Amino acid sequence: MKPNLLKSISMAAVVSSALLISACSSDDDDDMMVVEMPVPVDVSYSITVTNLTYSQPFSPISIVLHDDGQLWQIGESASVALEKLAESGDNSELFTQSVVTASMAGAGILMPGQSETVSITIEDNTTSLLSLATMLVNTNDAFTGLNSIPLADLGVGDSWSKMVGAYDAGTEANSESAGTMLWTC
């Protein structure tokens, strides 16, 4: 019985040695494995905004892509960036928020009945959130837009449409007098 036990131990040692030897390499690292990085892919979205109001011009359309967060929350105070957009149409602070990964502005005032298509491109990101905002020009602090729409399920060639309402930024009293508005039609 002892010879079999010794034979089993010897076989185990030989098998272990073979595994140990096969795990070793005689390569002296002259041939480095090169891993090619994937080429970044640009992802582009075309957003068409149509002003369906009767007599309400829109400030230049402001489009941002971001990874998290929301541009506004109903019932919450407007951010300084949103306040500036809603009161004067100034989108500069909206575009520089830390969550923004890409931004684009429309060409100019969008009059009632007009449409404008704005394209925005981001590199290697198909999970962005889309937000869009524009000032309702004939008001003192109203705006309209889309807030944090997920784009992950939107495939190549897909499209969708959405009607949006108007929001009050709540940053100024609503007198609606001509002196409190940017300009009137």
KOLKETOR-640117 format. One record per atom (N, C-alpha, C): residue number from 1; residue in three letters; atom name; x, y, z. Coordinates in steps of 0.2 Angstrom, whole numbers, plus 5000, padded with zeros to 4 digits. Last residue first. Layout:
residues N
     i    aa   at   east   north     up
   NUM   Ala   CA      X       Y      Z
...
***
This chain:
residues 185
     i    aa   at   east   north     up
   185   Cys    N   4779    5461   4855
   185   Cys   CA   4777    5461   4848
   185   Cys    C   4772    5466   4846
   184   Thr    N   4791    5467   4867
   184   Thr   CA   4784    5465   4865
   184   Thr    C   4783    5465   4857
   183   Trp    N   4805    5463   4877
   183   Trp   CA   4802    5467   4871
   183   Trp    C   4795    5464   4870
   182   Leu    N   4806    5460   4891
   182   Leu   CA   4812    5461   4886
   182   Leu    C   4810    5465   4880
   181   Met    N   4796    5467   4903
   181   Met   CA   4797    5462   4898
   181   Met    C   4803    5465   4893
   180   Thr    N   4792    5477   4911
   180   Thr   CA   4795    5471   4914
   180   Thr    C   4797    5466   4909
   179   Gly    N   4785    5486   4904
   179   Gly   CA   4791    5488   4907
   179   Gly    C   4795    5483   4910
   178   Ala    N   4773    5481   4901
   178   Ala   CA   4778    5481   4896
   178   Ala    C   4785    5483   4898
   177   Ser    N   4767    5469   4914
   177   Ser   CA   4767    5476   4911
   177   Ser    C   4773    5476   4906
   176   Glu    N   4767    5457   4921
   176   Glu   CA   4765    5457   4913
   176   Glu    C   4765    5464   4910
   175   Ser    N   4769    5455   4934
   175   Ser   CA   4765    5461   4932
   175   Ser    C   4763    5461   4925
   174   Asn    N   4774    5444   4943
   174   Asn   CA   4771    5443   4936
   174   Asn    C   4766    5449   4935
   173   Ala    N   4791    5446   4950
   173   Ala   CA   4783    5446   4950
   173   Ala    C   4780    5447   4944
   172   Glu    N   4804    5434   4946
   172   Glu   CA   4801    5441   4946
   172   Glu    C   4793    5440   4947
   171   Thr    N   4806    5420   4947
   171   Thr   CA   4811    5425   4949
   171   Thr    C   4809    5432   4949
   170   Gly    N   4798    5410   4942
   170   Gly   CA   4797    5412   4948
   170   Gly    C   4802    5417   4951
   169   Ala    N   4798    5404   4929
   169   Ala   CA   4804    5403   4933
   169   Ala    C   4803    5406   4941
   168   Asp    N   4785    5396   4923
   168   Asp   CA   4787    5402   4926
   168   Asp    C   4793    5401   4931
   167   Tyr    N   4783    5387   4908
   167   Tyr   CA   4785    5387   4915
   167   Tyr    C   4787    5394   4917
   166   Ala    N   4773    5379   4896
   166   Ala   CA   4777    5385   4898
   166   Ala    C   4778    5384   4906
   165   Gly    N   4775    5363   4888
   165   Gly   CA   4771    5368   4891
   165   Gly    C   4776    5374   4893
   164   Val    N   4777    5354   4873
   164   Val   CA   4779    5356   4880
   164   Val    C   4775    5362   4882
   163   Met    N   4776    5339   4864
   163   Met   CA   4773    5346   4865
   163   Met    C   4775    5347   4872
   162   Lys    N   4787    5329   4855
   162   Lys   CA   4784    5331   4861
   162   Lys    C   4781    5338   4861
   161   Ser    N   4792    5315   4845
   161   Ser   CA   4790    5322   4845
   161   Ser    C   4787    5323   4852
   160   Trp    N   4806    5306   4838
   160   Trp   CA   4800    5307   4842
   160   Trp    C   4798    5314   4843
   159   Ser    N   4815    5294   4829
   159   Ser   CA   4813    5301   4830
   159   Ser    C   4807    5300   4835
   158   Asp    N   4830    5284   4823
   158   Asp   CA   4823    5285   4827
   158   Asp    C   4822    5292   4828
   157   Gly    N   4842    5284   4817
   157   Gly   CA   4836    5285   4813
   157   Gly    C   4830    5286   4816
   156   Val    N   4848    5274   4830
   156   Val   CA   4850    5277   4824
   156   Val    C   4844    5278   4819
   155   Gly    N   4838    5275   4844
   155   Gly   CA   4842    5271   4840
   155   Gly    C   4843    5276   4834
   154   Leu    N   4836    5279   4861
   154   Leu   CA   4835    5281   4854
   154   Leu    C   4840    5278   4849
   153   Asp    N   4839    5275   4874
   153   Asp   CA   4835    5270   4870
   153   Asp    C   4833    5273   4863
   152   Ala    N   4846    5286   4879
   152   Ala   CA   4849    5279   4878
   152   Ala    C   4845    5274   4874
   151   Leu    N   4842    5298   4882
   151   Leu   CA   4843    5297   4875
   151   Leu    C   4845    5290   4873
   150   Pro    N   4830    5306   4893
   150   Pro   CA   4835    5301   4892
   150   Pro    C   4836    5299   4884
   149   Ile    N   4828    5322   4896
   149   Ile   CA   4825    5317   4892
   149   Ile    C   4831    5312   4891
   148   Ser    N   4829    5335   4905
   148   Ser   CA   4832    5328   4906
   148   Ser    C   4829    5322   4903
   147   Asn    N   4816    5344   4899
   147   Asn   CA   4821    5343   4905
   147   Asn    C   4823    5336   4906
   146   Leu    N   4812    5356   4887
   146   Leu   CA   4812    5349   4889
   146   Leu    C   4817    5348   4895
   145   Gly    N   4803    5371   4887
   145   Gly   CA   4808    5367   4886
   145   Gly    C   4807    5360   4888
   144   Thr    N   4801    5389   4891
   144   Thr   CA   4798    5382   4889
   144   Thr    C   4804    5378   4888
   143   Phe    N   4798    5403   4903
   143   Phe   CA   4802    5399   4898
   143   Phe    C   4798    5392   4896
   142   Ala    N   4796    5419   4910
   142   Ala   CA   4794    5412   4908
   142   Ala    C   4798    5409   4903
   141   Asp    N   4798    5432   4915
   141   Asp   CA   4802    5426   4917
   141   Asp    C   4800    5419   4916
   140   Asn    N   4791    5441   4908
   140   Asn   CA   4796    5444   4912
   140   Asn    C   4801    5438   4914
   139   Thr    N   4787    5439   4890
   139   Thr   CA   4786    5438   4897
   139   Thr    C   4792    5441   4901
   138   Asn    N   4790    5438   4877
   138   Asn   CA   4785    5443   4879
   138   Asn    C   4783    5441   4886
   137   Val    N   4799    5426   4875
   137   Val   CA   4801    5433   4875
   137   Val    C   4796    5438   4878
   136   Leu    N   4802    5413   4884
   136   Leu   CA   4796    5416   4881
   136   Leu    C   4797    5423   4881
   135   Met    N   4818    5406   4882
   135   Met   CA   4814    5411   4885
   135   Met    C   4808    5412   4881
   134   Thr    N   4821    5388   4882
   134   Thr   CA   4821    5395   4878
   134   Thr    C   4816    5399   4882
   133   Ala    N   4830    5373   4883
   133   Ala   CA   4826    5378   4886
   133   Ala    C   4826    5384   4881
   132   Leu    N   4832    5356   4884
   132   Leu   CA   4831    5361   4880
   132   Leu    C   4828    5367   4883
   131   Ser    N   4842    5341   4887
   131   Ser   CA   4838    5346   4890
   131   Ser    C   4838    5352   4885
   130   Leu    N   4845    5324   4887
   130   Leu   CA   4844    5330   4883
   130   Leu    C   4840    5335   4887
   129   Leu    N   4858    5314   4893
   129   Leu   CA   4851    5317   4894
   129   Leu    C   4851    5323   4890
   128   Ser    N   4867    5300   4886
   128   Ser   CA   4866    5307   4888
   128   Ser    C   4859    5308   4890
   127   Thr    N   4872    5288   4882
   127   Thr   CA   4867    5288   4887
   127   Thr    C   4866    5295   4890
   126   Thr    N   4881    5288   4872
   126   Thr   CA   4874    5287   4870
   126   Thr    C   4869    5286   4876
   125   Asn    N   4896    5294   4868
   125   Asn   CA   4891    5294   4874
   125   Asn    C   4884    5294   4871
   124   Asp    N   4907    5297   4860
   124   Asp   CA   4907    5291   4863
   124   Asp    C   4902    5291   4869
   123   Glu    N   4905    5315   4859
   123   Glu   CA   4909    5309   4857
   123   Glu    C   4908    5303   4862
   122   Ile    N   4891    5323   4852
   122   Ile   CA   4895    5322   4858
   122   Ile    C   4899    5315   4856
   121   Thr    N   4883    5337   4844
   121   Thr   CA   4887    5330   4843
   121   Thr    C   4891    5330   4850
   120   Ile    N   4868    5343   4837
   120   Ile   CA   4872    5343   4843
   120   Ile    C   4876    5336   4843
   119   Ser    N   4858    5354   4827
   119   Ser   CA   4862    5348   4828
   119   Ser    C   4867    5349   4834
   118   Val    N   4842    5361   4826
   118   Val   CA   4849    5362   4829
   118   Val    C   4852    5355   4829
   117   Thr    N   4830    5369   4816
   117   Thr   CA   4834    5362   4818
   117   Thr    C   4841    5364   4820
   116   Glu    N   4816    5378   4818
   116   Glu   CA   4823    5378   4817
   116   Glu    C   4826    5371   4820
   115   Ser    N   4801    5386   4812
   115   Ser   CA   4804    5380   4815
   115   Ser    C   4812    5381   4814
   114   Gln    N   4787    5397   4815
   114   Gln   CA   4794    5395   4812
   114   Gln    C   4796    5389   4816
   113   Gly    N   4776    5401   4822
   113   Gly   CA   4775    5398   4816
   113   Gly    C   4782    5395   4812
   112   Pro    N   4784    5415   4830
   112   Pro   CA   4778    5410   4830
   112   Pro    C   4777    5407   4822
   111   Met    N   4802    5415   4829
   111   Met   CA   4795    5418   4829
   111   Met    C   4790    5413   4828
   110   Leu    N   4816    5414   4837
   110   Leu   CA   4811    5409   4834
   110   Leu    C   4804    5412   4834
   109   Ile    N   4831    5423   4837
   109   Ile   CA   4824    5423   4839
   109   Ile    C   4820    5418   4834
   108   Gly    N   4844    5411   4832
   108   Gly   CA   4842    5418   4834
   108   Gly    C   4835    5417   4836
   107   Ala    N   4850    5399   4830
   107   Ala   CA   4853    5405   4827
   107   Ala    C   4850    5411   4829
   106   Gly    N   4853    5389   4846
   106   Gly   CA   4849    5391   4839
   106   Gly    C   4852    5397   4836
   105   Ala    N   4867    5382   4853
   105   Ala   CA   4862    5387   4853
   105   Ala    C   4859    5388   4846
   104   Met    N   4873    5368   4862
   104   Met   CA   4872    5371   4856
   104   Met    C   4867    5376   4857
   103   Ser    N   4884    5357   4872
   103   Ser   CA   4879    5362   4871
   103   Ser    C   4879    5365   4864
   102   Ala    N   4889    5344   4882
   102   Ala   CA   4889    5347   4876
   102   Ala    C   4884    5352   4875
   101   Thr    N   4889    5341   4896
   101   Thr   CA   4894    5338   4892
   101   Thr    C   4895    5341   4885
   100   Val    N   4885    5349   4911
   100   Val   CA   4884    5349   4904
   100   Val    C   4890    5346   4900
    99   Val    N   4888    5349   4924
    99   Val   CA   4885    5343   4922
    99   Val    C   4884    5343   4914
    98   Ser    N   4892    5363   4927
    98   Ser   CA   4897    5357   4928
    98   Ser    C   4894    5350   4925
    97   Gln    N   4887    5375   4915
    97   Gln   CA   4886    5371   4921
    97   Gln    C   4890    5365   4921
    96   Thr    N   4888    5383   4904
    96   Thr   CA   4894    5382   4908
    96   Thr    C   4893    5378   4914
    95   Phe    N   4876    5385   4898
    95   Phe   CA   4880    5381   4894
    95   Phe    C   4887    5379   4899
    94   Leu    N   4870    5394   4907
    94   Leu   CA   4867    5387   4906
    94   Leu    C   4872    5382   4903
    93   Glu    N   4877    5405   4905
    93   Glu   CA   4878    5401   4911
    93   Glu    C   4875    5394   4911
    92   Ser    N   4872    5409   4892
    92   Ser   CA   4879    5408   4893
    92   Ser    C   4880    5404   4900
    91   Asn    N   4859    5412   4888
    91   Asn   CA   4861    5405   4889
    91   Asn    C   4868    5404   4891
    90   Asp    N   4848    5425   4890
    90   Asp   CA   4855    5423   4890
    90   Asp    C   4856    5416   4892
    89   Gly    N   4835    5428   4891
    89   Gly   CA   4837    5424   4885
    89   Gly    C   4844    5422   4885
    88   Ser    N   4831    5435   4902
    88   Ser   CA   4834    5439   4897
    88   Ser    C   4836    5435   4890
    87   Glu    N   4824    5427   4911
    87   Glu   CA   4823    5434   4911
    87   Glu    C   4825    5438   4905
    86   Ala    N   4828    5414   4908
    86   Ala   CA   4820    5415   4908
    86   Ala    C   4819    5423   4908
    85   Leu    N   4842    5414   4909
    85   Leu   CA   4839    5412   4902
    85   Leu    C   4831    5415   4902
    84   Lys    N   4843    5418   4922
    84   Lys   CA   4846    5422   4917
    84   Lys    C   4843    5421   4910
    83   Glu    N   4837    5407   4928
    83   Glu   CA   4835    5414   4929
    83   Glu    C   4837    5418   4924
    82   Leu    N   4846    5397   4925
    82   Leu   CA   4839    5397   4922
    82   Leu    C   4836    5403   4923
    81   Ala    N   4857    5401   4932
    81   Ala   CA   4858    5400   4925
    81   Ala    C   4851    5400   4922
    80   Val    N   4852    5401   4945
    80   Val   CA   4855    5407   4942
    80   Val    C   4855    5407   4935
    79   Ser    N   4838    5390   4946
    79   Ser   CA   4845    5391   4946
    79   Ser    C   4847    5398   4943
    78   Ala    N   4822    5393   4954
    78   Ala   CA   4826    5392   4948
    78   Ala    C   4834    5393   4949
    77   Ser    N   4816    5383   4967
    77   Ser   CA   4819    5389   4965
    77   Ser    C   4823    5388   4958
    76   Glu    N   4803    5371   4964
    76   Glu   CA   4809    5373   4967
    76   Glu    C   4812    5379   4964
    75   Gly    N   4792    5367   4956
    75   Gly   CA   4791    5369   4964
    75   Gly    C   4797    5371   4967
    74   Ile    N   4800    5357   4945
    74   Ile   CA   4794    5361   4947
    74   Ile    C   4793    5361   4954
    73   Gln    N   4817    5360   4942
    73   Gln   CA   4812    5355   4946
    73   Gln    C   4806    5359   4947
    72   Trp    N   4829    5360   4929
    72   Trp   CA   4824    5363   4934
    72   Trp    C   4820    5358   4937
    71   Leu    N   4839    5352   4923
    71   Leu   CA   4840    5359   4923
    71   Leu    C   4835    5363   4928
    70   Gln    N   4845    5338   4933
    70   Gln   CA   4840    5341   4929
    70   Gln    C   4841    5349   4929
    69   Gly    N   4857    5324   4933
    69   Gly   CA   4854    5330   4935
    69   Gly    C   4848    5333   4931
    68   Asp    N   4869    5318   4921
    68   Asp   CA   4865    5318   4927
    68   Asp    C   4862    5324   4928
    67   Asp    N   4875    5321   4909
    67   Asp   CA   4875    5314   4911
    67   Asp    C   4871    5313   4917
    66   His    N   4869    5331   4895
    66   His   CA   4872    5330   4902
    66   His    C   4871    5323   4904
    65   Leu    N   4867    5343   4882
    65   Leu   CA   4867    5336   4884
    65   Leu    C   4871    5336   4891
    64   Val    N   4857    5357   4878
    64   Val   CA   4862    5354   4882
    64   Val    C   4861    5347   4883
    63   Ile    N   4851    5371   4869
    63   Ile   CA   4851    5363   4870
    63   Ile    C   4858    5361   4873
    62   Ser    N   4841    5384   4867
    62   Ser   CA   4847    5382   4871
    62   Ser    C   4847    5374   4872
    61   Ile    N   4836    5395   4854
    61   Ile   CA   4835    5388   4857
    61   Ile    C   4842    5387   4861
    60   Pro    N   4834    5412   4857
    60   Pro   CA   4838    5407   4853
    60   Pro    C   4837    5400   4858
    59   Ser    N   4817    5415   4863
    59   Ser   CA   4824    5417   4862
    59   Ser    C   4828    5411   4859
    58   Phe    N   4802    5415   4854
    58   Phe   CA   4806    5411   4858
    58   Phe    C   4813    5415   4857
    57   Pro    N   4787    5425   4853
    57   Pro   CA   4793    5423   4851
    57   Pro    C   4797    5419   4856
    56   Gln    N   4770    5423   4852
    56   Gln   CA   4775    5422   4857
    56   Gln    C   4782    5420   4854
    55   Ser    N   4757    5421   4847
    55   Ser   CA   4761    5428   4846
    55   Ser    C   4767    5428   4851
    54   Tyr    N   4754    5408   4847
    54   Tyr   CA   4750    5413   4843
    54   Tyr    C   4754    5419   4842
    53   Thr    N   4766    5394   4846
    53   Thr   CA   4762    5399   4849
    53   Thr    C   4758    5404   4845
    52   Leu    N   4774    5385   4840
    52   Leu   CA   4767    5384   4839
    52   Leu    C   4763    5389   4843
    51   Asn    N   4789    5383   4834
    51   Asn   CA   4785    5388   4839
    51   Asn    C   4778    5388   4836
    50   Thr    N   4798    5369   4834
    50   Thr   CA   4793    5373   4830
    50   Thr    C   4789    5377   4835
    49   Val    N   4814    5362   4833
    49   Val   CA   4809    5365   4837
    49   Val    C   4804    5370   4833
    48   Thr    N   4823    5348   4831
    48   Thr   CA   4819    5353   4827
    48   Thr    C   4814    5355   4832
    47   Ile    N   4838    5341   4833
    47   Ile   CA   4833    5343   4837
    47   Ile    C   4829    5349   4833
    46   Ser    N   4849    5328   4830
    46   Ser   CA   4846    5334   4827
    46   Ser    C   4839    5335   4830
    45   Tyr    N   4864    5322   4836
    45   Tyr   CA   4857    5322   4837
    45   Tyr    C   4854    5329   4833
    44   Ser    N   4878    5310   4835
    44   Ser   CA   4874    5317   4833
    44   Ser    C   4867    5316   4834
    43   Val    N   4892    5304   4841
    43   Val   CA   4885    5303   4841
    43   Val    C   4882    5310   4840
    42   Asp    N   4908    5298   4836
    42   Asp   CA   4903    5304   4837
    42   Asp    C   4896    5302   4836
    41   Val    N   4918    5287   4844
    41   Val   CA   4913    5287   4839
    41   Val    C   4909    5294   4841
    40   Pro    N   4936    5283   4845
    40   Pro   CA   4930    5287   4847
    40   Pro    C   4924    5287   4842
    39   Val    N   4942    5267   4842
    39   Val   CA   4941    5274   4839
    39   Val    C   4935    5277   4842
    38   Pro    N   4949    5258   4855
    38   Pro   CA   4944    5259   4850
    38   Pro    C   4943    5266   4848
    37   Met    N   4966    5254   4856
    37   Met   CA   4960    5257   4859
    37   Met    C   4955    5258   4853
    36   Glu    N   4974    5239   4855
    36   Glu   CA   4972    5244   4851
    36   Glu    C   4966    5247   4855
    35   Val    N   4987    5233   4864
    35   Val   CA   4980    5233   4864
    35   Val    C   4978    5239   4860
    34   Val    N   5001    5223   4861
    34   Val   CA   4998    5229   4859
    34   Val    C   4991    5229   4859
    33   Met    N   5012    5215   4871
    33   Met   CA   5006    5214   4868
    33   Met    C   5003    5221   4867
    32   Met    N   5030    5215   4867
    32   Met   CA   5024    5218   4871
    32   Met    C   5018    5217   4867
    31   Asp    N   5043    5206   4866
    31   Asp   CA   5037    5206   4862
    31   Asp    C   5031    5209   4867
    30   Asp    N   5052    5205   4876
    30   Asp   CA   5053    5209   4870
    30   Asp    C   5047    5210   4866
    29   Asp    N   5050    5197   4888
    29   Asp   CA   5046    5203   4887
    29   Asp    C   5048    5208   4881
    28   Asp    N   5057    5185   4886
    28   Asp   CA   5060    5190   4890
    28   Asp    C   5057    5197   4889
    27   Asp    N   5049    5170   4889
    27   Asp   CA   5049    5176   4885
    27   Asp    C   5053    5181   4889
    26   Ser    N   5047    5158   4895
    26   Ser   CA   5054    5160   4894
    26   Ser    C   5055    5166   4890
    25   Ser    N   5036    5156   4908
    25   Ser   CA   5037    5158   4901
    25   Ser    C   5045    5160   4901
    24   Cys    N   5025    5145   4918
    24   Cys   CA   5031    5150   4917
    24   Cys    C   5032    5151   4910
    23   Ala    N   5016    5136   4917
    23   Ala   CA   5014    5143   4919
    23   Ala    C   5019    5148   4918
    22   Ser    N   5022    5124   4914
    22   Ser   CA   5018    5127   4909
    22   Ser    C   5016    5134   4911
    21   Ile    N   5028    5122   4927
    21   Ile   CA   5032    5124   4921
    21   Ile    C   5028    5127   4916
    20   Leu    N   5017    5119   4934
    20   Leu   CA   5021    5125   4936
    20   Leu    C   5025    5127   4930
    19   Leu    N   5013    5108   4928
    19   Leu   CA   5008    5114   4928
    19   Leu    C   5012    5120   4930
    18   Ala    N   5023    5100   4931
    18   Ala   CA   5022    5101   4924
    18   Ala    C   5017    5107   4923
    17   Ser    N   5023    5099   4944
    17   Ser   CA   5029    5102   4941
    17   Ser    C   5027    5104   4934
    16   Ser    N   5011    5093   4946
    16   Ser   CA   5011    5099   4949
    16   Ser    C   5017    5103   4945
    15   Val    N   5014    5080   4940
    15   Val   CA   5009    5084   4937
    15   Val    C   5009    5092   4940
    14   Val    N   5024    5076   4949
    14   Val   CA   5026    5077   4942
    14   Val    C   5021    5082   4939
    13   Ala    N   5017    5076   4961
    13   Ala   CA   5023    5081   4961
    13   Ala    C   5025    5082   4953
    12   Ala    N   5008    5066   4958
    12   Ala   CA   5006    5072   4960
    12   Ala    C   5011    5078   4959
    11   Met    N   5017    5055   4957
    11   Met   CA   5013    5058   4951
    11   Met    C   5010    5065   4952
    10   Ser    N   5022    5055   4970
    10   Ser   CA   5026    5056   4964
    10   Ser    C   5023    5059   4958
     9   Ile    N   5010    5051   4976
     9   Ile   CA   5013    5057   4978
     9   Ile    C   5018    5059   4973
     8   Ser    N   5008    5039   4970
     8   Ser   CA   5003    5044   4969
     8   Ser    C   5006    5051   4971
     7   Lys    N   5019    5032   4975
     7   Lys   CA   5018    5033   4967
     7   Lys    C   5013    5038   4966
     6   Leu    N   5016    5032   4988
     6   Leu   CA   5022    5035   4986
     6   Leu    C   5022    5036   4978
     5   Leu    N   5005    5024   4988
     5   Leu   CA   5004    5030   4990
     5   Leu    C   5010    5035   4988
     4   Asn    N   5010    5012   4983
     4   Asn   CA   5005    5016   4979
     4   Asn    C   5004    5023   4981
     3   Pro    N   5019    5008   4993
     3   Pro   CA   5022    5010   4986
     3   Pro    C   5017    5014   4982
     2   Lys    N   5010    5006   5004
     2   Lys   CA   5014    5012   5004
     2   Lys    C   5017    5013   4997
     1   Met    N   5004    4994   5000
     1   Met   CA   5000    5000   5000
     1   Met    C   5004    5006   5000
***
